Amino acid sequence: MSNSNLDYEADRFCPAYGKVIDADLCYDSLICLNHTFKISSTKELTQIKDIEAARKRCEACPYSKLE
C-alpha cells in the first residue's frame, strides 16, 4: 500500500502490538519506538515483551513513514 492511500486518522492493524489500534496510540508508540521518547512514556508499550523486535516491526510498517 502506498503512503498516499493510507488513512492516517483511521484505526489500523499494528504489527508491533499484533492488533488493531487507534491513530493516537500508533503515533505515541511510533515516537517511543524510534527513540524520540522513552518507552515508559506510553504505558501500552510495557505489555510488549520484546521491544527491539517491536521496533523492527514498527519501522517496517507503512504508517511509520511520516512525511
Secondary structure, DSSP 4 states (H G I P E B T S, - for coil): --GGG--TTS-EEETTTTEEE-HHHHHHHHHHHTTSS-GGGSGGGGG-S-HHHHHHHHHHSGGG---
